[in-house]
Every structure is written in C-alpha cells, then in structure tokens.
Amino acid sequence: MLLAIDVGNTNSVIALYERETPTAVWRTSTSSNRTADEYAVWLSSLMGMAGHKFEDISDCVISNVVPQSLFHLRNLSRRYFGCEPFVVAADNIPGVAVRIPKPSEAGADRLVNAVGAFVAHGGPLVVVDSGTATNFDIIGADGAFEGGVIAPGINLSMQALHEAAARLPRVAIECPPKVIGTDTVGAMQTGVFWGYVSLIEGVIERIKSEYAEPMKVVATGGVASLFEGATQSVDIFDSDLTIRGLYEVWRRARNS
C-alpha cells in the first residue's frame, strides 16, 4: 500500500492507497515539532481502526511546505515502513513543466494541485486553494504550472482583526444572512466572508482577462466549501484534488 502525506501550514492530510482510490483519509493539525515516533503512535491507532497495519505499507510519498517537518516524516517512513519516501519537488515530477523563472520557488502543494487538477479536469485551469493562504494557480493546456497569485487566507484575516483591534472578538467564519451587519460579530463575518468572495471573483476575472483563453476554475482546500453556492466564478469544487495529485505524482515517478 501507498501512504500519501500532504503537509500544509495549518493541517496535514494522510491517505492510504491500495489502488487509485484511497481506502482511508485522515486529517491532523500540522506541528513541526511532532517526531517520527509521535506520528507513528497517532497513525498506528487510526490504521488499526481501518483494519490495516504498518506492514501493509510499501511506499510513501510526501508533499511538504513546512521544512522543519520533513526530517521527522523521512524518519517515520524509514523507521516504521522500511522505505525511502518520495518527496515532491519542482524538479522531480515527471511530465510537468514549471514555467516560472525560478522553478524551485513553486511550492510542493501548488505543483501537486496542478497535477491533480489537470488529471481530473484538463486545462487550462485556475486552481483556487483556500487554506492558510489563498492560492490562485495557473495550469496550462498541457498541464504545465505557469504561475499564480498568493493572498492571505480567510482565517488569517479574521485572526488579524481580532489580534490587532482590542474591541473585536474572535468569531467563527460563516456565510452571514445579509451583507449589512447590525452588530460587531455580524459586521466582521460579512466583511471577511463577502470580502473573500469578492477577492476570489476579482482575481479570477483579472487572470482570465490577462490569460485571454477560456479557463475552468476549480476550488479546493480546507475552507473552500465555505464559498460553495456563494459565487458563480468557480466551476468545480473538488475537495480531493490535492491527495489525488499526490497519488498521481507518485505513480508517474514510479513508472518513469
């Protein structure tokens, strides 16, 4: 079996693959201080509940944007699964051109998203990944990564309001019933929520205008579901895009 690990700035997703479809998917908070042994304790419990054990794992693939975590994840794979993990980087994904001046600056998460989106939806595409940051990634008609836009994520904006303004509370992010807030919480929720919808719509419009070709727009990420039904600018909401891309990267690398 393949263990696929996607480490984001806030959350990490771990999936078990027996074939092309994951048999189990788990999500945990990202901690750069979590050791290989701590990962093993957590993972062994979840795998046991799913009817699997460490001996079932023969391969491991990692997409990681938190450099401090990589040492522990490599040790996890070597010590508990007996295999050297395949770590995604800009220069080791077969069949994907990275068309930016400094390919090494393309984050592993963005490249994995490019692969997952292109395999499922073709190109050209805009992939909107809503997490700690909100990424708008451009994938060409041939599946190449062509650049994009990075903006602060919606949770960061809400956190900044709370931390920078003494009288603004910490509130949950949700779609408010109306745009004009009549109290502090309602005003914050509508400002952040509809502000981000407008950000998404505005950036997509400018990307399409500059690209000057028809493009599909695919949304993914931890908070993407918040915006489903709130905007017509997104054509497809695909929550499995990243983990699917990670499997495809591993499959290509294994067969190359």
Phi and psi restraints in degrees (value plus and minus 20) as a CYANA .aco file:
   2 LEU   PHI    -123.3   -83.3
   2 LEU   PSI     113.1   153.1
   3 LEU   PHI    -123.3   -83.3
   3 LEU   PSI      98.4   138.4
   4 ALA   PHI    -127.5   -87.5
   4 ALA   PSI     106.5   146.5
   5 ILE   PHI    -143.1  -103.1
   5 ILE   PSI      99.8   139.8
   6 ASP   PHI    -134.0   -94.0
   6 ASP   PSI      89.2   129.2
   7 VAL   PHI    -120.6   -80.6
   7 VAL   PSI      92.2   132.2
   8 GLY   PHI    -120.3   -80.3
   8 GLY   PSI     155.9   195.9
   9 ASN   PHI     -85.8   -45.8
   9 ASN   PSI     -54.2   -14.2
  10 THR   PHI    -126.1   -86.1
  10 THR   PSI     -68.4   -28.4
  11 ASN   PHI    -146.2  -106.2
  11 ASN   PSI     135.5   175.5
  12 SER   PHI    -140.9  -100.9
  12 SER   PSI     123.1   163.1
  13 VAL   PHI    -137.4   -97.4
  13 VAL   PSI     112.4   152.4
  14 ILE   PHI    -145.4  -105.4
  14 ILE   PSI     110.2   150.2
  15 ALA   PHI    -151.1  -111.1
  15 ALA   PSI     126.9   166.9
  16 LEU   PHI    -125.2   -85.2
  16 LEU   PSI     107.1   147.1
  17 TYR   PHI    -136.2   -96.2
  17 TYR   PSI     109.4   149.4
  18 GLU   PHI    -121.1   -81.1
  18 GLU   PSI     -57.2   -17.2
  19 ARG   PHI    -153.7  -113.7
  19 ARG   PSI    -157.0  -117.0
  20 GLU   PHI    -100.0   -60.0
  20 GLU   PSI     -37.6     2.4
  21 THR   PHI    -127.0   -87.0
  21 THR   PSI     111.2   151.2
  22 PRO   PHI     -85.7   -45.7
  22 PRO   PSI     119.0   159.0
  23 THR   PHI    -107.3   -67.3
  23 THR   PSI     -39.4     0.6
  24 ALA   PHI    -177.5  -137.5
  24 ALA   PSI     122.9   162.9
  25 VAL   PHI    -155.3  -115.3
  25 VAL   PSI     110.9   150.9
  26 TRP   PHI    -149.1  -109.1
  26 TRP   PSI     130.5   170.5
  27 ARG   PHI    -144.7  -104.7
  27 ARG   PSI     117.5   157.5
  28 THR   PHI    -161.7  -121.7
  28 THR   PSI     138.2   178.2
  29 SER   PHI     -90.2   -50.2
  29 SER   PSI     123.6   163.6
  30 THR   PHI    -100.2   -60.2
  30 THR   PSI     110.1   150.1
  31 SER   PHI    -155.5  -115.5
  31 SER   PSI      97.8   137.8
  32 SER   PHI     -89.8   -49.8
  32 SER   PSI     -34.1     5.9
  33 ASN   PHI    -114.3   -74.3
  33 ASN   PSI     -24.3    15.7
  34 ARG   PHI     -91.3   -51.3
  34 ARG   PSI     104.5   144.5
  35 THR   PHI    -103.4   -63.4
  35 THR   PSI     149.0   189.0
  36 ALA   PHI     -78.5   -38.5
  36 ALA   PSI     -60.1   -20.1
  37 ASP   PHI     -87.4   -47.4
  37 ASP   PSI     -57.1   -17.1
  38 GLU   PHI     -88.1   -48.1
  38 GLU   PSI     -60.8   -20.8
  39 TYR   PHI     -79.1   -39.1
  39 TYR   PSI     -61.4   -21.4
  40 ALA   PHI     -84.3   -44.3
  40 ALA   PSI     -62.2   -22.2
  41 VAL   PHI     -81.8   -41.8
  41 VAL   PSI     -66.9   -26.9
  42 TRP   PHI     -83.5   -43.5
  42 TRP   PSI     -66.0   -26.0
  43 LEU   PHI     -91.4   -51.4
  43 LEU   PSI     -55.9   -15.9
  44 SER   PHI     -83.9   -43.9
  44 SER   PSI     -55.7   -15.7
  45 SER   PHI     -86.0   -46.0
  45 SER   PSI     -66.1   -26.1
  46 LEU   PHI     -87.3   -47.3
  46 LEU   PSI     -61.1   -21.1
  47 MET   PHI     -84.8   -44.8
  47 MET   PSI     -57.9   -17.9
  48 GLY   PHI     -81.6   -41.6
  48 GLY   PSI     -61.0   -21.0
  49 MET   PHI     -86.5   -46.5
  49 MET   PSI     -45.7    -5.7
  50 ALA   PHI    -111.6   -71.6
  50 ALA   PSI     -17.7    22.3
  51 GLY   PHI      63.3   103.3
  51 GLY   PSI       4.0    44.0
  52 HIS   PHI    -145.4  -105.4
  52 HIS   PSI     144.1   184.1
  53 LYS   PHI    -157.8  -117.8
  53 LYS   PSI     147.5   187.5
  54 PHE   PHI     -78.3   -38.3
  54 PHE   PSI     -52.7   -12.7
  55 GLU   PHI     -84.0   -44.0
  55 GLU   PSI     -38.2     1.8
  56 ASP   PHI     -94.0   -54.0
  56 ASP   PSI     -39.4     0.6
  57 ILE   PHI    -108.0   -68.0
  57 ILE   PSI     105.5   145.5
  58 SER   PHI    -133.9   -93.9
  58 SER   PSI     -40.1    -0.1
  59 ASP   PHI    -161.2  -121.2
  59 ASP   PSI     135.8   175.8
  60 CYS   PHI    -162.9  -122.9
  60 CYS   PSI     113.9   153.9
  61 VAL   PHI    -146.5  -106.5
  61 VAL   PSI     118.3   158.3
  62 ILE   PHI    -149.8  -109.8
  62 ILE   PSI     109.5   149.5
  63 SER   PHI    -132.7   -92.7
  63 SER   PSI     104.4   144.4
  64 ASN   PHI    -161.1  -121.1
  64 ASN   PSI     111.0   151.0
  65 VAL   PHI    -134.3   -94.3
  65 VAL   PSI     -13.0    27.0
  66 VAL   PHI    -136.8   -96.8
  66 VAL   PSI      74.9   114.9
  67 PRO   PHI     -73.6   -33.6
  67 PRO   PSI     -54.9   -14.9
  68 GLN   PHI     -86.4   -46.4
  68 GLN   PSI     -40.6    -0.6
  69 SER   PHI    -101.7   -61.7
  69 SER   PSI     -42.5    -2.5
  70 LEU   PHI     -84.2   -44.2
  70 LEU   PSI     -59.4   -19.4
  71 PHE   PHI     -76.3   -36.3
  71 PHE   PSI     -66.1   -26.1
  72 HIS   PHI     -88.9   -48.9
  72 HIS   PSI     -57.1   -17.1
  73 LEU   PHI     -91.0   -51.0
  73 LEU   PSI     -56.7   -16.7
  74 ARG   PHI     -81.2   -41.2
  74 ARG   PSI     -63.8   -23.8
  75 ASN   PHI     -84.2   -44.2
  75 ASN   PSI     -57.8   -17.8
  76 LEU   PHI     -77.3   -37.3
  76 LEU   PSI     -68.9   -28.9
  77 SER   PHI     -85.5   -45.5
  77 SER   PSI     -65.1   -25.1
  78 ARG   PHI     -88.3   -48.3
  78 ARG   PSI     -64.4   -24.4
  79 ARG   PHI     -98.2   -58.2
  79 ARG   PSI     -60.3   -20.3
  80 TYR   PHI    -123.3   -83.3
  80 TYR   PSI     -42.8    -2.8
  81 PHE   PHI    -133.2   -93.2
  81 PHE   PSI     -29.2    10.8
  82 GLY   PHI      46.4    86.4
  82 GLY   PSI      10.4    50.4
  83 CYS   PHI    -160.9  -120.9
  83 CYS   PSI     133.7   173.7
  84 GLU   PHI    -105.0   -65.0
  84 GLU   PSI     103.5   143.5
  85 PRO   PHI     -92.8   -52.8
  85 PRO   PSI     130.6   170.6
  86 PHE   PHI    -111.0   -71.0
  86 PHE   PSI      97.4   137.4
  87 VAL   PHI    -123.2   -83.2
  87 VAL   PSI      99.6   139.6
  88 VAL   PHI     -87.4   -47.4
  88 VAL   PSI     114.1   154.1
  89 ALA   PHI    -166.8  -126.8
  89 ALA   PSI     146.8   186.8
  90 ALA   PHI     -82.3   -42.3
  90 ALA   PSI     -45.1    -5.1
  91 ASP   PHI    -122.8   -82.8
  91 ASP   PSI     -10.8    29.2
  92 ASN   PHI    -151.0  -111.0
  92 ASN   PSI       2.1    42.1
  93 ILE   PHI    -122.8   -82.8
  93 ILE   PSI      87.5   127.5
  94 PRO   PHI     -81.4   -41.4
  94 PRO   PSI     116.0   156.0
  95 GLY   PHI      60.2   100.2
  95 GLY   PSI     -10.6    29.4
  96 VAL   PHI    -143.9  -103.9
  96 VAL   PSI      93.7   133.7
  97 ALA   PHI    -103.3   -63.3
  97 ALA   PSI     120.6   160.6
  98 VAL   PHI    -131.7   -91.7
  98 VAL   PSI      79.6   119.6
  99 ARG   PHI    -115.4   -75.4
  99 ARG   PSI      41.6    81.6
 100 ILE   PHI    -151.2  -111.2
 100 ILE   PSI     136.7   176.7
 101 PRO   PHI     -77.2   -37.2
 101 PRO   PSI     -56.4   -16.4
 102 LYS   PHI    -141.7  -101.7
 102 LYS   PSI      67.5   107.5
 103 PRO   PHI     -75.1   -35.1
 103 PRO   PSI     -50.5   -10.5
 104 SER   PHI     -84.8   -44.8
 104 SER   PSI     -36.7     3.3
 105 GLU   PHI    -101.6   -61.6
 105 GLU   PSI     -29.5    10.5
 106 ALA   PHI     -96.9   -56.9
 106 ALA   PSI      98.4   138.4
 107 GLY   PHI     -85.1   -45.1
 107 GLY   PSI     128.3   168.3
 108 ALA   PHI     -77.9   -37.9
 108 ALA   PSI     -57.4   -17.4
 109 ASP   PHI     -83.5   -43.5
 109 ASP   PSI     -58.4   -18.4
 110 ARG   PHI     -90.1   -50.1
 110 ARG   PSI     -57.9   -17.9
 111 LEU   PHI     -89.6   -49.6
 111 LEU   PSI     -60.6   -20.6
 112 VAL   PHI     -83.0   -43.0
 112 VAL   PSI     -61.6   -21.6
 113 ASN   PHI     -80.7   -40.7
 113 ASN   PSI     -60.3   -20.3
 114 ALA   PHI     -79.8   -39.8
 114 ALA   PSI     -63.9   -23.9
 115 VAL   PHI     -86.3   -46.3
 115 VAL   PSI     -69.2   -29.2
 116 GLY   PHI     -81.2   -41.2
 116 GLY   PSI     -60.0   -20.0
 117 ALA   PHI     -89.9   -49.9
 117 ALA   PSI     -63.5   -23.5
 118 PHE   PHI     -86.7   -46.7
 118 PHE   PSI     -61.1   -21.1
 119 VAL   PHI     -79.8   -39.8
 119 VAL   PSI     -59.5   -19.5
 120 ALA   PHI    -107.9   -67.9
 120 ALA   PSI     -52.0   -12.0
 121 HIS   PHI    -148.0  -108.0
 121 HIS   PSI     -21.5    18.5
 122 GLY   PHI      54.2    94.2
 122 GLY   PSI    -182.3  -142.3
 123 GLY   PHI    -174.2  -134.2
 123 GLY   PSI     149.5   189.5
 124 PRO   PHI     -95.5   -55.5
 124 PRO   PSI     136.2   176.2
 125 LEU   PHI    -159.9  -119.9
 125 LEU   PSI     135.5   175.5
 126 VAL   PHI    -133.7   -93.7
 126 VAL   PSI     103.8   143.8
 127 VAL   PHI    -123.9   -83.9
 127 VAL   PSI      99.2   139.2
 128 VAL   PHI    -121.3   -81.3
 128 VAL   PSI      89.8   129.8
 129 ASP   PHI    -127.8   -87.8
 129 ASP   PSI      89.8   129.8
 130 SER   PHI    -119.6   -79.6
 130 SER   PSI      85.3   125.3
 131 GLY   PHI    -164.1  -124.1
 131 GLY   PSI    -155.2  -115.2
 132 THR   PHI     -76.8   -36.8
 132 THR   PSI     -63.3   -23.3
 133 ALA   PHI    -130.9   -90.9
 133 ALA   PSI     141.3   181.3
 134 THR   PHI    -126.1   -86.1
 134 THR   PSI      89.6   129.6
 135 ASN   PHI    -120.4   -80.4
 135 ASN   PSI     118.0   158.0
 136 PHE   PHI    -136.5   -96.5
 136 PHE   PSI      86.2   126.2
 137 ASP   PHI    -129.1   -89.1
 137 ASP   PSI     117.9   157.9
 138 ILE   PHI    -122.6   -82.6
 138 ILE   PSI     104.5   144.5
 139 ILE   PHI    -137.7   -97.7
 139 ILE   PSI     106.7   146.7
 140 GLY   PHI     -95.6   -55.6
 140 GLY   PSI     156.7   196.7
 141 ALA   PHI     -82.9   -42.9
 141 ALA   PSI     -43.3    -3.3
 142 ASP   PHI    -119.6   -79.6
 142 ASP   PSI     -11.2    28.8
 143 GLY   PHI      68.4   108.4
 143 GLY   PSI     -15.1    24.9
 144 ALA   PHI     -93.9   -53.9
 144 ALA   PSI     128.1   168.1
 145 PHE   PHI    -104.9   -64.9
 145 PHE   PSI     102.9   142.9
 146 GLU   PHI    -137.8   -97.8
 146 GLU   PSI      -8.5    31.5
 147 GLY   PHI      93.1   133.1
 147 GLY   PSI    -185.2  -145.2
 148 GLY   PHI     147.4   187.4
 148 GLY   PSI    -175.7  -135.7
 149 VAL   PHI    -154.9  -114.9
 149 VAL   PSI     119.4   159.4
 150 ILE   PHI    -143.6  -103.6
 150 ILE   PSI     104.8   144.8
 151 ALA   PHI    -147.7  -107.7
 151 ALA   PSI     139.2   179.2
 152 PRO   PHI     -80.3   -40.3
 152 PRO   PSI     126.5   166.5
 153 GLY   PHI     -95.7   -55.7
 153 GLY   PSI     144.0   184.0
 154 ILE   PHI     -85.5   -45.5
 154 ILE   PSI     -55.8   -15.8
 155 ASN   PHI     -87.4   -47.4
 155 ASN   PSI     -56.0   -16.0
 156 LEU   PHI     -83.2   -43.2
 156 LEU   PSI     -59.6   -19.6
 157 SER   PHI     -86.0   -46.0
 157 SER   PSI     -63.2   -23.2
 158 MET   PHI     -85.3   -45.3
 158 MET   PSI     -60.3   -20.3
 159 GLN   PHI     -84.0   -44.0
 159 GLN   PSI     -60.4   -20.4
 160 ALA   PHI     -84.2   -44.2
 160 ALA   PSI     -59.6   -19.6
 161 LEU   PHI     -80.0   -40.0
 161 LEU   PSI     -65.6   -25.6
 162 HIS   PHI     -85.5   -45.5
 162 HIS   PSI     -63.1   -23.1
 163 GLU   PHI     -98.8   -58.8
 163 GLU   PSI     -47.7    -7.7
 164 ALA   PHI    -113.8   -73.8
 164 ALA   PSI     -37.9     2.1
 165 ALA   PHI    -139.6   -99.6
 165 ALA   PSI      98.3   138.3
 166 ALA   PHI     -80.5   -40.5
 166 ALA   PSI     -50.8   -10.8
 167 ARG   PHI    -121.6   -81.6
 167 ARG   PSI     -14.7    25.3
 168 LEU   PHI    -119.0   -79.0
 168 LEU   PSI     103.1   143.1
 169 PRO   PHI     -99.7   -59.7
 169 PRO   PSI     149.5   189.5
 170 ARG   PHI    -103.4   -63.4
 170 ARG   PSI     104.0   144.0
 171 VAL   PHI    -148.6  -108.6
 171 VAL   PSI     139.4   179.4
 172 ALA   PHI     -96.6   -56.6
 172 ALA   PSI     128.5   168.5
 173 ILE   PHI    -110.9   -70.9
 173 ILE   PSI     102.7   142.7
 174 GLU   PHI    -175.7  -135.7
 174 GLU   PSI     144.7   184.7
 175 CYS   PHI     -96.2   -56.2
 175 CYS   PSI      95.3   135.3
 176 PRO   PHI     -94.9   -54.9
 176 PRO   PSI     135.3   175.3
 177 PRO   PHI     -88.8   -48.8
 177 PRO   PSI     -41.9    -1.9
 178 LYS   PHI    -169.0  -129.0
 178 LYS   PSI     143.6   183.6
 179 VAL   PHI     -96.3   -56.3
 179 VAL   PSI     -61.6   -21.6
 180 ILE   PHI    -103.5   -63.5
 180 ILE   PSI      91.9   131.9
 181 GLY   PHI     -98.0   -58.0
 181 GLY   PSI     123.7   163.7
 182 THR   PHI    -132.0   -92.0
 182 THR   PSI     -16.4    23.6
 183 ASP   PHI    -167.0  -127.0
 183 ASP   PSI     155.6   195.6
 184 THR   PHI     -83.1   -43.1
 184 THR   PSI     -66.7   -26.7
 185 VAL   PHI     -82.3   -42.3
 185 VAL   PSI     -66.0   -26.0
 186 GLY   PHI     -82.7   -42.7
 186 GLY   PSI     -59.6   -19.6
 187 ALA   PHI     -86.1   -46.1
 187 ALA   PSI     -59.6   -19.6
 188 MET   PHI     -87.0   -47.0
 188 MET   PSI     -64.5   -24.5
 189 GLN   PHI     -82.7   -42.7
 189 GLN   PSI     -65.1   -25.1
 190 THR   PHI     -90.0   -50.0
 190 THR   PSI     -55.9   -15.9
 191 GLY   PHI     -84.3   -44.3
 191 GLY   PSI     -65.7   -25.7
 192 VAL   PHI     -93.0   -53.0
 192 VAL   PSI     -66.6   -26.6
 193 PHE   PHI     -84.4   -44.4
 193 PHE   PSI     -77.5   -37.5
 194 TRP   PHI     -92.5   -52.5
 194 TRP   PSI     -45.7    -5.7
 195 GLY   PHI     -81.9   -41.9
 195 GLY   PSI     -59.9   -19.9
 196 TYR   PHI     -94.8   -54.8
 196 TYR   PSI     -54.7   -14.7
 197 VAL   PHI     -79.7   -39.7
 197 VAL   PSI     -64.1   -24.1
 198 SER   PHI     -85.4   -45.4
 198 SER   PSI     -57.2   -17.2
 199 LEU   PHI     -80.1   -40.1
 199 LEU   PSI     -68.9   -28.9
 200 ILE   PHI     -80.0   -40.0
 200 ILE   PSI     -69.8   -29.8
 201 GLU   PHI     -83.9   -43.9
 201 GLU   PSI     -62.2   -22.2
 202 GLY   PHI     -87.0   -47.0
 202 GLY   PSI     -64.2   -24.2
 203 VAL   PHI     -87.1   -47.1
 203 VAL   PSI     -61.8   -21.8
 204 ILE   PHI     -80.7   -40.7
 204 ILE   PSI     -64.0   -24.0
 205 GLU   PHI     -80.0   -40.0
 205 GLU   PSI     -62.8   -22.8
 206 ARG   PHI     -90.0   -50.0
 206 ARG   PSI     -57.6   -17.6
 207 ILE   PHI     -81.9   -41.9
 207 ILE   PSI     -67.7   -27.7
 208 LYS   PHI     -82.0   -42.0
 208 LYS   PSI     -59.9   -19.9
 209 SER   PHI     -83.8   -43.8
 209 SER   PSI     -61.7   -21.7
 210 GLU   PHI     -93.8   -53.8
 210 GLU   PSI     -58.1   -18.1
 211 TYR   PHI     -90.9   -50.9
 211 TYR   PSI     -54.5   -14.5
 212 ALA   PHI      42.1    82.1
 212 ALA   PSI      10.5    50.5
 213 GLU   PHI    -159.8  -119.8
 213 GLU   PSI     133.3   173.3
 214 PRO   PHI     -80.5   -40.5
 214 PRO   PSI     115.1   155.1
 215 MET   PHI    -157.3  -117.3
 215 MET   PSI     118.6   158.6
 216 LYS   PHI    -101.6   -61.6
 216 LYS   PSI     134.1   174.1
 217 VAL   PHI    -141.4  -101.4
 217 VAL   PSI     102.2   142.2
 218 VAL   PHI    -138.1   -98.1
 218 VAL   PSI     110.7   150.7
 219 ALA   PHI    -128.9   -88.9
 219 ALA   PSI     120.4   160.4
 220 THR   PHI    -169.1  -129.1
 220 THR   PSI    -198.0  -158.0
 221 GLY   PHI      87.5   127.5
 221 GLY   PSI     147.5   187.5
 222 GLY   PHI     -80.8   -40.8
 222 GLY   PSI     -49.8    -9.8
 223 VAL   PHI    -137.4   -97.4
 223 VAL   PSI      -8.7    31.3
 224 ALA   PHI     -80.3   -40.3
 224 ALA   PSI     -54.5   -14.5
 225 SER   PHI     -82.2   -42.2
 225 SER   PSI     -40.7    -0.7
 226 LEU   PHI     -77.6   -37.6
 226 LEU   PSI     -53.2   -13.2
 227 PHE   PHI    -116.5   -76.5
 227 PHE   PSI     -21.6    18.4
 228 GLU   PHI     -86.4   -46.4
 228 GLU   PSI     105.6   145.6
 229 GLY   PHI      69.7   109.7
 229 GLY   PSI     -28.9    11.1
 230 ALA   PHI    -118.2   -78.2
 230 ALA   PSI     -30.8     9.2
 231 THR   PHI    -166.4  -126.4
 231 THR   PSI     125.3   165.3
 232 GLN   PHI    -114.9   -74.9
 232 GLN   PSI     -20.0    20.0
 233 SER   PHI     -97.7   -57.7
 233 SER   PSI     -39.4     0.6
 234 VAL   PHI    -118.9   -78.9
 234 VAL   PSI     106.6   146.6
 235 ASP   PHI    -104.8   -64.8
 235 ASP   PSI     -56.6   -16.6
 236 ILE   PHI    -160.1  -120.1
 236 ILE   PSI     112.2   152.2
 237 PHE   PHI    -123.3   -83.3
 237 PHE   PSI     100.2   140.2
 238 ASP   PHI    -151.5  -111.5
 238 ASP   PSI      75.3   115.3
 239 SER   PHI     -93.3   -53.3
 239 SER   PSI     -38.9     1.1
 240 ASP   PHI    -116.9   -76.9
 240 ASP   PSI     -12.3    27.7
 241 LEU   PHI     -79.0   -39.0
 241 LEU   PSI     -68.4   -28.4
 242 THR   PHI     -86.6   -46.6
 242 THR   PSI     -67.1   -27.1
 243 ILE   PHI     -89.5   -49.5
 243 ILE   PSI     -51.5   -11.5
 244 ARG   PHI     -85.4   -45.4
 244 ARG   PSI     -61.6   -21.6
 245 GLY   PHI     -83.9   -43.9
 245 GLY   PSI     -56.8   -16.8
 246 LEU   PHI     -84.9   -44.9
 246 LEU   PSI     -61.0   -21.0
 247 TYR   PHI     -82.8   -42.8
 247 TYR   PSI     -62.9   -22.9
 248 GLU   PHI     -85.8   -45.8
 248 GLU   PSI     -59.0   -19.0
 249 VAL   PHI     -79.9   -39.9
 249 VAL   PSI     -66.4   -26.4
 250 TRP   PHI     -82.2   -42.2
 250 TRP   PSI     -63.6   -23.6
 251 ARG   PHI     -80.4   -40.4
 251 ARG   PSI     -64.5   -24.5
 252 ARG   PHI     -85.5   -45.5
 252 ARG   PSI     -62.6   -22.6
 253 ALA   PHI     -83.8   -43.8
 253 ALA   PSI     -60.3   -20.3
 254 ARG   PHI     -85.4   -45.4
 254 ARG   PSI     -55.2   -15.2
 255 ASN   PHI    -113.6   -73.6
 255 ASN   PSI     -22.2    17.8
